[in-house]
Amino acid sequence: MKTKIISQKMLSAECWFIQVWGKEACKNCEYYHTNECGGKQILITGKNTRGINIPLPDAEDIRKSK
């Protein structure tokens, strides 16, 4: 099992799975290619509504780079 620590201030109201895991999350999503998909704009732009590139970086990686 993979784990990832994300800063909540980086998340938008869009699909959290795609924000955390990227497009890989869509492979097993029952809402992919449906009207209920919450990550359509992310799939088009590669960013969430906060303008942050997706997938979101792990908080540990951010701390290490500072």
PDBQT receptor file of N, H, CA, C and O in Angstrom, charges set to zero:
ATOM      1  N   MET A   1       0.831  -1.166   0.000  1.00  0.00    +0.000 N 
ATOM      2  CA  MET A   1       0.000   0.000   0.000  1.00  0.00    +0.000 C 
ATOM      3  C   MET A   1       0.884   1.240   0.000  1.00  0.00    +0.000 C 
ATOM      4  O   MET A   1       1.859   1.319   0.748  1.00  0.00    +0.000 OA
ATOM      5  N   LYS A   2       0.540   2.199  -0.838  1.00  0.00    +0.000 N 
ATOM      6  H   LYS A   2      -0.252   2.135  -1.445  1.00  0.00    +0.000 HD
ATOM      7  CA  LYS A   2       1.261   3.465  -0.888  1.00  0.00    +0.000 C 
ATOM      8  C   LYS A   2       0.581   4.459   0.043  1.00  0.00    +0.000 C 
ATOM      9  O   LYS A   2      -0.635   4.424   0.229  1.00  0.00    +0.000 OA
ATOM     10  N   THR A   3       1.371   5.332   0.615  1.00  0.00    +0.000 N 
ATOM     11  H   THR A   3       2.359   5.361   0.464  1.00  0.00    +0.000 HD
ATOM     12  CA  THR A   3       0.829   6.441   1.387  1.00  0.00    +0.000 C 
ATOM     13  C   THR A   3       1.479   7.725   0.901  1.00  0.00    +0.000 C 
ATOM     14  O   THR A   3       2.589   7.722   0.369  1.00  0.00    +0.000 OA
ATOM     15  N   LYS A   4       0.760   8.822   1.097  1.00  0.00    +0.000 N 
ATOM     16  H   LYS A   4      -0.142   8.824   1.529  1.00  0.00    +0.000 HD
ATOM     17  CA  LYS A   4       1.258  10.116   0.683  1.00  0.00    +0.000 C 
ATOM     18  C   LYS A   4       0.678  11.148   1.638  1.00  0.00    +0.000 C 
ATOM     19  O   LYS A   4      -0.497  11.076   1.999  1.00  0.00    +0.000 OA
ATOM     20  N   ILE A   5       1.489  12.095   2.043  1.00  0.00    +0.000 N 
ATOM     21  H   ILE A   5       2.444  12.153   1.750  1.00  0.00    +0.000 HD
ATOM     22  CA  ILE A   5       1.037  13.159   2.931  1.00  0.00    +0.000 C 
ATOM     23  C   ILE A   5       0.910  14.427   2.089  1.00  0.00    +0.000 C 
ATOM     24  O   ILE A   5       1.876  14.880   1.475  1.00  0.00    +0.000 OA
ATOM     25  N   ILE A   6      -0.299  14.992   2.074  1.00  0.00    +0.000 N 
ATOM     26  H   ILE A   6      -1.084  14.624   2.573  1.00  0.00    +0.000 HD
ATOM     27  CA  ILE A   6      -0.593  16.165   1.252  1.00  0.00    +0.000 C 
ATOM     28  C   ILE A   6      -1.022  17.314   2.156  1.00  0.00    +0.000 C 
ATOM     29  O   ILE A   6      -1.772  17.108   3.111  1.00  0.00    +0.000 OA
ATOM     30  N   SER A   7      -0.560  18.497   1.865  1.00  0.00    +0.000 N 
ATOM     31  H   SER A   7       0.049  18.664   1.090  1.00  0.00    +0.000 HD
ATOM     32  CA  SER A   7      -1.012  19.686   2.572  1.00  0.00    +0.000 C 
ATOM     33  C   SER A   7      -2.426  20.010   2.095  1.00  0.00    +0.000 C 
ATOM     34  O   SER A   7      -2.649  20.179   0.896  1.00  0.00    +0.000 OA
ATOM     35  N   GLN A   8      -3.373  20.098   3.010  1.00  0.00    +0.000 N 
ATOM     36  H   GLN A   8      -3.192  19.961   3.984  1.00  0.00    +0.000 HD
ATOM     37  CA  GLN A   8      -4.760  20.340   2.637  1.00  0.00    +0.000 C 
ATOM     38  C   GLN A   8      -4.961  21.665   1.921  1.00  0.00    +0.000 C 
ATOM     39  O   GLN A   8      -5.892  21.806   1.128  1.00  0.00    +0.000 OA
ATOM     40  N   LYS A   9      -4.107  22.625   2.189  1.00  0.00    +0.000 N 
ATOM     41  H   LYS A   9      -3.351  22.510   2.833  1.00  0.00    +0.000 HD
ATOM     42  CA  LYS A   9      -4.269  23.930   1.531  1.00  0.00    +0.000 C 
ATOM     43  C   LYS A   9      -3.984  23.852   0.032  1.00  0.00    +0.000 C 
ATOM     44  O   LYS A   9      -4.301  24.785  -0.705  1.00  0.00    +0.000 OA
ATOM     45  N   MET A  10      -3.392  22.752  -0.425  1.00  0.00    +0.000 N 
ATOM     46  H   MET A  10      -3.135  21.994   0.174  1.00  0.00    +0.000 HD
ATOM     47  CA  MET A  10      -3.127  22.572  -1.851  1.00  0.00    +0.000 C 
ATOM     48  C   MET A  10      -4.298  21.918  -2.577  1.00  0.00    +0.000 C 
ATOM     49  O   MET A  10      -4.375  21.981  -3.804  1.00  0.00    +0.000 OA
ATOM     50  N   LEU A  11      -5.212  21.289  -1.834  1.00  0.00    +0.000 N 
ATOM     51  H   LEU A  11      -5.150  21.238  -0.837  1.00  0.00    +0.000 HD
ATOM     52  CA  LEU A  11      -6.350  20.595  -2.427  1.00  0.00    +0.000 C 
ATOM     53  C   LEU A  11      -7.464  21.558  -2.795  1.00  0.00    +0.000 C 
ATOM     54  O   LEU A  11      -7.706  22.542  -2.096  1.00  0.00    +0.000 OA
ATOM     55  N   SER A  12      -8.135  21.269  -3.892  1.00  0.00    +0.000 N 
ATOM     56  H   SER A  12      -7.938  20.470  -4.460  1.00  0.00    +0.000 HD
ATOM     57  CA  SER A  12      -9.341  22.001  -4.266  1.00  0.00    +0.000 C 
ATOM     58  C   SER A  12     -10.528  21.065  -4.046  1.00  0.00    +0.000 C 
ATOM     59  O   SER A  12     -10.352  19.940  -3.578  1.00  0.00    +0.000 OA
ATOM     60  N   ALA A  13     -11.723  21.519  -4.376  1.00  0.00    +0.000 N 
ATOM     61  H   ALA A  13     -11.867  22.433  -4.756  1.00  0.00    +0.000 HD
ATOM     62  CA  ALA A  13     -12.929  20.707  -4.196  1.00  0.00    +0.000 C 
ATOM     63  C   ALA A  13     -13.069  19.632  -5.268  1.00  0.00    +0.000 C 
ATOM     64  O   ALA A  13     -13.960  18.788  -5.180  1.00  0.00    +0.000 OA
ATOM     65  N   GLU A  14     -12.217  19.649  -6.258  1.00  0.00    +0.000 N 
ATOM     66  H   GLU A  14     -11.492  20.335  -6.329  1.00  0.00    +0.000 HD
ATOM     67  CA  GLU A  14     -12.272  18.654  -7.326  1.00  0.00    +0.000 C 
ATOM     68  C   GLU A  14     -11.865  17.280  -6.803  1.00  0.00    +0.000 C 
ATOM     69  O   GLU A  14     -11.513  17.130  -5.633  1.00  0.00    +0.000 OA
ATOM     70  N   CYS A  15     -11.916  16.294  -7.668  1.00  0.00    +0.000 N 
ATOM     71  H   CYS A  15     -12.202  16.415  -8.618  1.00  0.00    +0.000 HD
ATOM     72  CA  CYS A  15     -11.596  14.910  -7.303  1.00  0.00    +0.000 C 
ATOM     73  C   CYS A  15     -10.276  14.821  -6.544  1.00  0.00    +0.000 C 
ATOM     74  O   CYS A  15      -9.217  15.161  -7.073  1.00  0.00    +0.000 OA
ATOM     75  N   TRP A  16     -10.354  14.363  -5.305  1.00  0.00    +0.000 N 
ATOM     76  H   TRP A  16     -11.214  14.087  -4.875  1.00  0.00    +0.000 HD
ATOM     77  CA  TRP A  16      -9.146  14.257  -4.485  1.00  0.00    +0.000 C 
ATOM     78  C   TRP A  16      -8.245  13.121  -4.937  1.00  0.00    +0.000 C 
ATOM     79  O   TRP A  16      -7.023  13.218  -4.818  1.00  0.00    +0.000 OA
ATOM     80  N   PHE A  17      -8.823  12.050  -5.452  1.00  0.00    +0.000 N 
ATOM     81  H   PHE A  17      -9.815  11.971  -5.549  1.00  0.00    +0.000 HD
ATOM     82  CA  PHE A  17      -7.991  10.922  -5.880  1.00  0.00    +0.000 C 
ATOM     83  C   PHE A  17      -7.033  11.337  -6.992  1.00  0.00    +0.000 C 
ATOM     84  O   PHE A  17      -5.849  11.003  -6.945  1.00  0.00    +0.000 OA
ATOM     85  N   ILE A  18      -7.527  12.053  -7.977  1.00  0.00    +0.000 N 
ATOM     86  H   ILE A  18      -8.489  12.324  -8.015  1.00  0.00    +0.000 HD
ATOM     87  CA  ILE A  18      -6.656  12.482  -9.080  1.00  0.00    +0.000 C 
ATOM     88  C   ILE A  18      -5.660  13.535  -8.605  1.00  0.00    +0.000 C 
ATOM     89  O   ILE A  18      -4.539  13.593  -9.110  1.00  0.00    +0.000 OA
ATOM     90  N   GLN A  19      -6.050  14.364  -7.644  1.00  0.00    +0.000 N 
ATOM     91  H   GLN A  19      -6.961  14.317  -7.234  1.00  0.00    +0.000 HD
ATOM     92  CA  GLN A  19      -5.128  15.377  -7.134  1.00  0.00    +0.000 C 
ATOM     93  C   GLN A  19      -3.952  14.729  -6.396  1.00  0.00    +0.000 C 
ATOM     94  O   GLN A  19      -2.820  15.206  -6.473  1.00  0.00    +0.000 OA
ATOM     95  N   VAL A  20      -4.233  13.652  -5.692  1.00  0.00    +0.000 N 
ATOM     96  H   VAL A  20      -5.152  13.264  -5.629  1.00  0.00    +0.000 HD
ATOM     97  CA  VAL A  20      -3.186  12.979  -4.921  1.00  0.00    +0.000 C 
ATOM     98  C   VAL A  20      -2.376  12.025  -5.793  1.00  0.00    +0.000 C 
ATOM     99  O   VAL A  20      -1.146  12.041  -5.736  1.00  0.00    +0.000 OA
ATOM    100  N   TRP A  21      -3.028  11.204  -6.590  1.00  0.00    +0.000 N 
ATOM    101  H   TRP A  21      -4.027  11.191  -6.637  1.00  0.00    +0.000 HD
ATOM    102  CA  TRP A  21      -2.343  10.139  -7.319  1.00  0.00    +0.000 C 
ATOM    103  C   TRP A  21      -2.151  10.406  -8.801  1.00  0.00    +0.000 C 
ATOM    104  O   TRP A  21      -1.474   9.631  -9.477  1.00  0.00    +0.000 OA
ATOM    105  N   GLY A  22      -2.727  11.481  -9.327  1.00  0.00    +0.000 N 
ATOM    106  H   GLY A  22      -3.277  12.111  -8.778  1.00  0.00    +0.000 HD
ATOM    107  CA  GLY A  22      -2.579  11.775 -10.748  1.00  0.00    +0.000 C 
ATOM    108  C   GLY A  22      -3.525  10.943 -11.597  1.00  0.00    +0.000 C 
ATOM    109  O   GLY A  22      -4.457  10.322 -11.087  1.00  0.00    +0.000 OA
ATOM    110  N   LYS A  23      -3.274  10.941 -12.897  1.00  0.00    +0.000 N 
ATOM    111  H   LYS A  23      -2.517  11.446 -13.311  1.00  0.00    +0.000 HD
ATOM    112  CA  LYS A  23      -4.162  10.259 -13.841  1.00  0.00    +0.000 C 
ATOM    113  C   LYS A  23      -4.264   8.757 -13.581  1.00  0.00    +0.000 C 
ATOM    114  O   LYS A  23      -5.227   8.118 -14.005  1.00  0.00    +0.000 OA
ATOM    115  N   GLU A  24      -3.299   8.202 -12.901  1.00  0.00    +0.000 N 
ATOM    116  H   GLU A  24      -2.516   8.720 -12.556  1.00  0.00    +0.000 HD
ATOM    117  CA  GLU A  24      -3.338   6.771 -12.559  1.00  0.00    +0.000 C 
ATOM    118  C   GLU A  24      -4.602   6.436 -11.762  1.00  0.00    +0.000 C 
ATOM    119  O   GLU A  24      -5.114   5.320 -11.850  1.00  0.00    +0.000 OA
ATOM    120  N   ALA A  25      -5.098   7.391 -10.994  1.00  0.00    +0.000 N 
ATOM    121  H   ALA A  25      -4.682   8.298 -10.923  1.00  0.00    +0.000 HD
ATOM    122  CA  ALA A  25      -6.288   7.165 -10.171  1.00  0.00    +0.000 C 
ATOM    123  C   ALA A  25      -7.523   6.899 -11.023  1.00  0.00    +0.000 C 
ATOM    124  O   ALA A  25      -8.467   6.260 -10.560  1.00  0.00    +0.000 OA
ATOM    125  N   CYS A  26      -7.525   7.375 -12.246  1.00  0.00    +0.000 N 
ATOM    126  H   CYS A  26      -6.758   7.894 -12.622  1.00  0.00    +0.000 HD
ATOM    127  CA  CYS A  26      -8.686   7.223 -13.122  1.00  0.00    +0.000 C 
ATOM    128  C   CYS A  26      -8.874   5.783 -13.604  1.00  0.00    +0.000 C 
ATOM    129  O   CYS A  26      -9.986   5.393 -13.959  1.00  0.00    +0.000 OA
ATOM    130  N   LYS A  27      -7.814   5.003 -13.620  1.00  0.00    +0.000 N 
ATOM    131  H   LYS A  27      -6.910   5.320 -13.332  1.00  0.00    +0.000 HD
ATOM    132  CA  LYS A  27      -7.872   3.642 -14.153  1.00  0.00    +0.000 C 
ATOM    133  C   LYS A  27      -8.953   2.793 -13.485  1.00  0.00    +0.000 C 
ATOM    134  O   LYS A  27      -9.614   1.996 -14.151  1.00  0.00    +0.000 OA
ATOM    135  N   ASN A  28      -9.135   2.958 -12.183  1.00  0.00    +0.000 N 
ATOM    136  H   ASN A  28      -8.598   3.606 -11.643  1.00  0.00    +0.000 HD
ATOM    137  CA  ASN A  28     -10.098   2.141 -11.448  1.00  0.00    +0.000 C 
ATOM    138  C   ASN A  28     -11.305   2.939 -10.967  1.00  0.00    +0.000 C 
ATOM    139  O   ASN A  28     -12.049   2.479 -10.100  1.00  0.00    +0.000 OA
ATOM    140  N   CYS A  29     -11.501   4.124 -11.521  1.00  0.00    +0.000 N 
ATOM    141  H   CYS A  29     -10.897   4.497 -12.224  1.00  0.00    +0.000 HD
ATOM    142  CA  CYS A  29     -12.583   4.991 -11.055  1.00  0.00    +0.000 C 
ATOM    143  C   CYS A  29     -13.879   4.717 -11.825  1.00  0.00    +0.000 C 
ATOM    144  O   CYS A  29     -13.895   4.733 -13.056  1.00  0.00    +0.000 OA
ATOM    145  N   GLU A  30     -14.944   4.470 -11.097  1.00  0.00    +0.000 N 
ATOM    146  H   GLU A  30     -14.931   4.457 -10.097  1.00  0.00    +0.000 HD
ATOM    147  CA  GLU A  30     -16.233   4.195 -11.733  1.00  0.00    +0.000 C 
ATOM    148  C   GLU A  30     -16.838   5.444 -12.382  1.00  0.00    +0.000 C 
ATOM    149  O   GLU A  30     -17.764   5.327 -13.185  1.00  0.00    +0.000 OA
ATOM    150  N   TYR A  31     -16.334   6.631 -12.049  1.00  0.00    +0.000 N 
ATOM    151  H   TYR A  31     -15.582   6.726 -11.397  1.00  0.00    +0.000 HD
ATOM    152  CA  TYR A  31     -16.877   7.878 -12.587  1.00  0.00    +0.000 C 
ATOM    153  C   TYR A  31     -16.100   8.411 -13.782  1.00  0.00    +0.000 C 
ATOM    154  O   TYR A  31     -16.512   9.391 -14.403  1.00  0.00    +0.000 OA
ATOM    155  N   TYR A  32     -14.987   7.779 -14.108  1.00  0.00    +0.000 N 
ATOM    156  H   TYR A  32     -14.652   6.983 -13.603  1.00  0.00    +0.000 HD
ATOM    157  CA  TYR A  32     -14.166   8.218 -15.243  1.00  0.00    +0.000 C 
ATOM    158  C   TYR A  32     -14.992   8.164 -16.526  1.00  0.00    +0.000 C 
ATOM    159  O   TYR A  32     -15.665   7.168 -16.792  1.00  0.00    +0.000 OA
ATOM    160  N   HIS A  33     -14.942   9.215 -17.307  1.00  0.00    +0.000 N 
ATOM    161  H   HIS A  33     -14.395  10.023 -17.091  1.00  0.00    +0.000 HD
ATOM    162  CA  HIS A  33     -15.700   9.354 -18.559  1.00  0.00    +0.000 C 
ATOM    163  C   HIS A  33     -17.211   9.352 -18.343  1.00  0.00    +0.000 C 
ATOM    164  O   HIS A  33     -17.959   8.907 -19.213  1.00  0.00    +0.000 OA
ATOM    165  N   THR A  34     -17.668   9.849 -17.186  1.00  0.00    +0.000 N 
ATOM    166  H   THR A  34     -17.060  10.211 -16.479  1.00  0.00    +0.000 HD
ATOM    167  CA  THR A  34     -19.097  10.019 -16.945  1.00  0.00    +0.000 C 
ATOM    168  C   THR A  34     -19.352  11.476 -16.567  1.00  0.00    +0.000 C 
ATOM    169  O   THR A  34     -18.410  12.234 -16.334  1.00  0.00    +0.000 OA
ATOM    170  N   ASN A  35     -20.598  11.858 -16.508  1.00  0.00    +0.000 N 
ATOM    171  H   ASN A  35     -21.363  11.243 -16.698  1.00  0.00    +0.000 HD
ATOM    172  CA  ASN A  35     -20.947  13.220 -16.097  1.00  0.00    +0.000 C 
ATOM    173  C   ASN A  35     -20.608  13.480 -14.643  1.00  0.00    +0.000 C 
ATOM    174  O   ASN A  35     -20.471  14.637 -14.246  1.00  0.00    +0.000 OA
ATOM    175  N   GLU A  36     -20.469  12.436 -13.835  1.00  0.00    +0.000 N 
ATOM    176  H   GLU A  36     -20.580  11.496 -14.158  1.00  0.00    +0.000 HD
ATOM    177  CA  GLU A  36     -20.175  12.583 -12.416  1.00  0.00    +0.000 C 
ATOM    178  C   GLU A  36     -18.696  12.754 -12.100  1.00  0.00    +0.000 C 
ATOM    179  O   GLU A  36     -18.333  12.977 -10.945  1.00  0.00    +0.000 OA
ATOM    180  N   CYS A  37     -17.844  12.654 -13.102  1.00  0.00    +0.000 N 
ATOM    181  H   CYS A  37     -18.139  12.473 -14.041  1.00  0.00    +0.000 HD
ATOM    182  CA  CYS A  37     -16.398  12.793 -12.890  1.00  0.00    +0.000 C 
ATOM    183  C   CYS A  37     -16.084  14.164 -12.302  1.00  0.00    +0.000 C 
ATOM    184  O   CYS A  37     -16.478  15.190 -12.857  1.00  0.00    +0.000 OA
ATOM    185  N   GLY A  38     -15.378  14.178 -11.186  1.00  0.00    +0.000 N 
ATOM    186  H   GLY A  38     -15.058  13.345 -10.735  1.00  0.00    +0.000 HD
ATOM    187  CA  GLY A  38     -15.026  15.430 -10.531  1.00  0.00    +0.000 C 
ATOM    188  C   GLY A  38     -13.653  15.951 -10.908  1.00  0.00    +0.000 C 
ATOM    189  O   GLY A  38     -13.186  16.939 -10.341  1.00  0.00    +0.000 OA
ATOM    190  N   GLY A  39     -13.002  15.298 -11.855  1.00  0.00    +0.000 N 
ATOM    191  H   GLY A  39     -13.380  14.495 -12.315  1.00  0.00    +0.000 HD
ATOM    192  CA  GLY A  39     -11.659  15.719 -12.220  1.00  0.00    +0.000 C 
ATOM    193  C   GLY A  39     -11.488  16.067 -13.683  1.00  0.00    +0.000 C 
ATOM    194  O   GLY A  39     -10.366  16.072 -14.191  1.00  0.00    +0.000 OA
ATOM    195  N   LYS A  40     -12.586  16.359 -14.370  1.00  0.00    +0.000 N 
ATOM    196  H   LYS A  40     -13.497  16.356 -13.957  1.00  0.00    +0.000 HD
ATOM    197  CA  LYS A  40     -12.513  16.635 -15.818  1.00  0.00    +0.000 C 
ATOM    198  C   LYS A  40     -11.565  17.772 -16.149  1.00  0.00    +0.000 C 
ATOM    199  O   LYS A  40     -10.740  17.643 -17.054  1.00  0.00    +0.000 OA
ATOM    200  N   GLN A  41     -11.668  18.882 -15.435  1.00  0.00    +0.000 N 
ATOM    201  H   GLN A  41     -12.339  18.986 -14.700  1.00  0.00    +0.000 HD
ATOM    202  CA  GLN A  41     -10.802  20.029 -15.723  1.00  0.00    +0.000 C 
ATOM    203  C   GLN A  41      -9.340  19.711 -15.422  1.00  0.00    +0.000 C 
ATOM    204  O   GLN A  41      -8.444  20.170 -16.129  1.00  0.00    +0.000 OA
ATOM    205  N   ILE A  42      -9.106  18.942 -14.395  1.00  0.00    +0.000 N 
ATOM    206  H   ILE A  42      -9.834  18.569 -13.820  1.00  0.00    +0.000 HD
ATOM    207  CA  ILE A  42      -7.731  18.542 -14.075  1.00  0.00    +0.000 C 
ATOM    208  C   ILE A  42      -7.154  17.720 -15.219  1.00  0.00    +0.000 C 
ATOM    209  O   ILE A  42      -5.996  17.904 -15.593  1.00  0.00    +0.000 OA
ATOM    210  N   LEU A  43      -7.950  16.818 -15.774  1.00  0.00    +0.000 N 
ATOM    211  H   LEU A  43      -8.891  16.669 -15.470  1.00  0.00    +0.000 HD
ATOM    212  CA  LEU A  43      -7.481  15.998 -16.887  1.00  0.00    +0.000 C 
ATOM    213  C   LEU A  43      -7.146  16.856 -18.112  1.00  0.00    +0.000 C 
ATOM    214  O   LEU A  43      -6.234  16.530 -18.871  1.00  0.00    +0.000 OA
ATOM    215  N   ILE A  44      -7.876  17.939 -18.296  1.00  0.00    +0.000 N 
ATOM    216  H   ILE A  44      -8.617  18.204 -17.679  1.00  0.00    +0.000 HD
ATOM    217  CA  ILE A  44      -7.639  18.827 -19.440  1.00  0.00    +0.000 C 
ATOM    218  C   ILE A  44      -6.430  19.732 -19.200  1.00  0.00    +0.000 C 
ATOM    219  O   ILE A  44      -5.571  19.875 -20.071  1.00  0.00    +0.000 OA
ATOM    220  N   THR A  45      -6.370  20.338 -18.023  1.00  0.00    +0.000 N 
ATOM    221  H   THR A  45      -7.068  20.223 -17.316  1.00  0.00    +0.000 HD
ATOM    222  CA  THR A  45      -5.343  21.363 -17.759  1.00  0.00    +0.000 C 
ATOM    223  C   THR A  45      -4.097  20.852 -17.048  1.00  0.00    +0.000 C 
ATOM    224  O   THR A  45      -3.027  21.447 -17.173  1.00  0.00    +0.000 OA
ATOM    225  N   GLY A  46      -4.226  19.748 -16.298  1.00  0.00    +0.000 N 
ATOM    226  H   GLY A  46      -5.095  19.265 -16.197  1.00  0.00    +0.000 HD
ATOM    227  CA  GLY A  46      -3.097  19.253 -15.513  1.00  0.00    +0.000 C 
ATOM    228  C   GLY A  46      -2.924  19.997 -14.200  1.00  0.00    +0.000 C 
ATOM    229  O   GLY A  46      -1.950  19.783 -13.479  1.00  0.00    +0.000 OA
ATOM    230  N   LYS A  47      -3.896  20.892 -13.888  1.00  0.00    +0.000 N 
ATOM    231  H   LYS A  47      -4.687  21.066 -14.474  1.00  0.00    +0.000 HD
ATOM    232  CA  LYS A  47      -3.842  21.678 -12.651  1.00  0.00    +0.000 C 
ATOM    233  C   LYS A  47      -5.210  21.673 -11.989  1.00  0.00    +0.000 C 
ATOM    234  O   LYS A  47      -6.233  21.501 -12.653  1.00  0.00    +0.000 OA
ATOM    235  N   ASN A  48      -5.221  21.867 -10.649  1.00  0.00    +0.000 N 
ATOM    236  H   ASN A  48      -4.391  22.007 -10.110  1.00  0.00    +0.000 HD
ATOM    237  CA  ASN A  48      -6.500  22.015  -9.970  1.00  0.00    +0.000 C 
ATOM    238  C   ASN A  48      -6.921  23.480 -10.021  1.00  0.00    +0.000 C 
ATOM    239  O   ASN A  48      -6.199  24.310 -10.574  1.00  0.00    +0.000 OA
ATOM    240  N   THR A  49      -8.081  23.805  -9.452  1.00  0.00    +0.000 N 
ATOM    241  H   THR A  49      -8.667  23.131  -9.003  1.00  0.00    +0.000 HD
ATOM    242  CA  THR A  49      -8.580  25.180  -9.533  1.00  0.00    +0.000 C 
ATOM    243  C   THR A  49      -7.736  26.162  -8.732  1.00  0.00    +0.000 C 
ATOM    244  O   THR A  49      -7.910  27.372  -8.871  1.00  0.00    +0.000 OA
ATOM    245  N   ARG A  50      -6.831  25.672  -7.904  1.00  0.00    +0.000 N 
ATOM    246  H   ARG A  50      -6.689  24.688  -7.791  1.00  0.00    +0.000 HD
ATOM    247  CA  ARG A  50      -5.894  26.545  -7.188  1.00  0.00    +0.000 C 
ATOM    248  C   ARG A  50      -4.659  26.834  -8.041  1.00  0.00    +0.000 C 
ATOM    249  O   ARG A  50      -3.782  27.597  -7.635  1.00  0.00    +0.000 OA
ATOM    250  N   GLY A  51      -4.595  26.219  -9.226  1.00  0.00    +0.000 N 
ATOM    251  H   GLY A  51      -5.307  25.599  -9.556  1.00  0.00    +0.000 HD
ATOM    252  CA  GLY A  51      -3.473  26.445 -10.132  1.00  0.00    +0.000 C 
ATOM    253  C   GLY A  51      -2.254  25.598  -9.828  1.00  0.00    +0.000 C 
ATOM    254  O   GLY A  51      -1.162  25.880 -10.321  1.00  0.00    +0.000 OA
ATOM    255  N   ILE A  52      -2.429  24.568  -9.025  1.00  0.00    +0.000 N 
ATOM    256  H   ILE A  52      -3.316  24.339  -8.625  1.00  0.00    +0.000 HD
ATOM    257  CA  ILE A  52      -1.307  23.717  -8.625  1.00  0.00    +0.000 C 
ATOM    258  C   ILE A  52      -1.244  22.496  -9.534  1.00  0.00    +0.000 C 
ATOM    259  O   ILE A  52      -2.261  21.854  -9.799  1.00  0.00    +0.000 OA
ATOM    260  N   ASN A  53      -0.033  22.180 -10.014  1.00  0.00    +0.000 N 
ATOM    261  H   ASN A  53       0.793  22.702  -9.799  1.00  0.00    +0.000 HD
ATOM    262  CA  ASN A  53       0.161  21.017 -10.877  1.00  0.00    +0.000 C 
ATOM    263  C   ASN A  53      -0.234  19.739 -10.165  1.00  0.00    +0.000 C 
ATOM    264  O   ASN A  53      -0.025  19.574  -8.963  1.00  0.00    +0.000 OA
ATOM    265  N   ILE A  54      -0.818  18.833 -10.954  1.00  0.00    +0.000 N 
ATOM    266  H   ILE A  54      -0.989  18.967 -11.930  1.00  0.00    +0.000 HD
ATOM    267  CA  ILE A  54      -1.301  17.562 -10.449  1.00  0.00    +0.000 C 
ATOM    268  C   ILE A  54      -0.431  16.459 -11.025  1.00  0.00    +0.000 C 
ATOM    269  O   ILE A  54      -0.082  16.548 -12.203  1.00  0.00    +0.000 OA
ATOM    270  N   PRO A  55      -0.054  15.422 -10.280  1.00  0.00    +0.000 N 
ATOM    271  CA  PRO A  55      -0.420  15.157  -8.899  1.00  0.00    +0.000 C 
ATOM    272  C   PRO A  55       0.302  16.084  -7.928  1.00  0.00    +0.000 C 
ATOM    273  O   PRO A  55       1.406  16.558  -8.197  1.00  0.00    +0.000 OA
ATOM    274  N   LEU A  56      -0.343  16.327  -6.803  1.00  0.00    +0.000 N 
ATOM    275  H   LEU A  56      -1.240  15.941  -6.585  1.00  0.00    +0.000 HD
ATOM    276  CA  LEU A  56       0.231  17.180  -5.775  1.00  0.00    +0.000 C 
ATOM    277  C   LEU A  56       1.487  16.531  -5.208  1.00  0.00    +0.000 C 
ATOM    278  O   LEU A  56       1.544  15.309  -5.065  1.00  0.00    +0.000 OA
ATOM    279  N   PRO A  57       2.480  17.328  -4.887  1.00  0.00    +0.000 N 
ATOM    280  CA  PRO A  57       3.712  16.761  -4.318  1.00  0.00    +0.000 C 
ATOM    281  C   PRO A  57       3.502  16.276  -2.894  1.00  0.00    +0.000 C 
ATOM    282  O   PRO A  57       2.678  16.817  -2.156  1.00  0.00    +0.000 OA
ATOM    283  N   ASP A  58       4.242  15.267  -2.522  1.00  0.00    +0.000 N 
ATOM    284  H   ASP A  58       4.911  14.827  -3.121  1.00  0.00    +0.000 HD
ATOM    285  CA  ASP A  58       4.234  14.767  -1.151  1.00  0.00    +0.000 C 
ATOM    286  C   ASP A  58       4.833  15.822  -0.246  1.00  0.00    +0.000 C 
ATOM    287  O   ASP A  58       5.849  16.426  -0.590  1.00  0.00    +0.000 OA
ATOM    288  N   ALA A  59       4.228  16.054   0.894  1.00  0.00    +0.000 N 
ATOM    289  H   ALA A  59       3.402  15.564   1.173  1.00  0.00    +0.000 HD
ATOM    290  CA  ALA A  59       4.725  17.071   1.844  1.00  0.00    +0.000 C 
ATOM    291  C   ALA A  59       6.166  16.789   2.253  1.00  0.00    +0.000 C 
ATOM    292  O   ALA A  59       6.934  17.721   2.489  1.00  0.00    +0.000 OA
ATOM    293  N   GLU A  60       6.538  15.521   2.337  1.00  0.00    +0.000 N 
ATOM    294  H   GLU A  60       5.913  14.764   2.145  1.00  0.00    +0.000 HD
ATOM    295  CA  GLU A  60       7.915  15.162   2.677  1.00  0.00    +0.000 C 
ATOM    296  C   GLU A  60       8.891  15.654   1.615  1.00  0.00    +0.000 C 
ATOM    297  O   GLU A  60       9.971  16.145   1.942  1.00  0.00    +0.000 OA
ATOM    298  N   ASP A  61       8.514  15.524   0.347  1.00  0.00    +0.000 N 
ATOM    299  H   ASP A  61       7.636  15.125   0.081  1.00  0.00    +0.000 HD
ATOM    300  CA  ASP A  61       9.369  15.987  -0.755  1.00  0.00    +0.000 C 
ATOM    301  C   ASP A  61       9.525  17.500  -0.717  1.00  0.00    +0.000 C 
ATOM    302  O   ASP A  61      10.603  18.020  -1.005  1.00  0.00    +0.000 OA
ATOM    303  N   ILE A  62       8.451  18.216  -0.362  1.00  0.00    +0.000 N 
ATOM    304  H   ILE A  62       7.575  17.793  -0.128  1.00  0.00    +0.000 HD
ATOM    305  CA  ILE A  62       8.515  19.679  -0.272  1.00  0.00    +0.000 C 
ATOM    306  C   ILE A  62       9.472  20.090   0.828  1.00  0.00    +0.000 C 
ATOM    307  O   ILE A  62      10.281  20.999   0.644  1.00  0.00    +0.000 OA
ATOM    308  N   ARG A  63       9.385  19.422   1.978  1.00  0.00    +0.000 N 
ATOM    309  H   ARG A  63       8.728  18.684   2.128  1.00  0.00    +0.000 HD
ATOM    310  CA  ARG A  63      10.273  19.760   3.110  1.00  0.00    +0.000 C 
ATOM    311  C   ARG A  63      11.736  19.504   2.742  1.00  0.00    +0.000 C 
ATOM    312  O   ARG A  63      12.607  20.302   3.087  1.00  0.00    +0.000 OA
ATOM    313  N   LYS A  64      12.012  18.403   2.049  1.00  0.00    +0.000 N 
ATOM    314  H   LYS A  64      11.304  17.755   1.768  1.00  0.00    +0.000 HD
ATOM    315  CA  LYS A  64      13.377  18.064   1.684  1.00  0.00    +0.000 C 
ATOM    316  C   LYS A  64      13.985  19.060   0.703  1.00  0.00    +0.000 C 
ATOM    317  O   LYS A  64      15.196  19.282   0.707  1.00  0.00    +0.000 OA
ATOM    318  N   SER A  65      13.134  19.665  -0.147  1.00  0.00    +0.000 N 
ATOM    319  H   SER A  65      12.151  19.485  -0.151  1.00  0.00    +0.000 HD
ATOM    320  CA  SER A  65      13.662  20.575  -1.157  1.00  0.00    +0.000 C 
ATOM    321  C   SER A  65      13.937  21.967  -0.609  1.00  0.00    +0.000 C 
ATOM    322  O   SER A  65      14.534  22.790  -1.304  1.00  0.00    +0.000 OA
ATOM    323  N   LYS A  66      13.521  22.248   0.605  1.00  0.00    +0.000 N 
ATOM    324  H   LYS A  66      13.036  21.580   1.169  1.00  0.00    +0.000 HD
ATOM    325  CA  LYS A  66      13.745  23.590   1.195  1.00  0.00    +0.000 C 
ATOM    326  C   LYS A  66      15.050  23.662   1.916  1.00  0.00    +0.000 C 
ATOM    327  O   LYS A  66      15.395  24.708   2.466  1.00  0.00    +0.000 OA
TER     328      LYS A  66
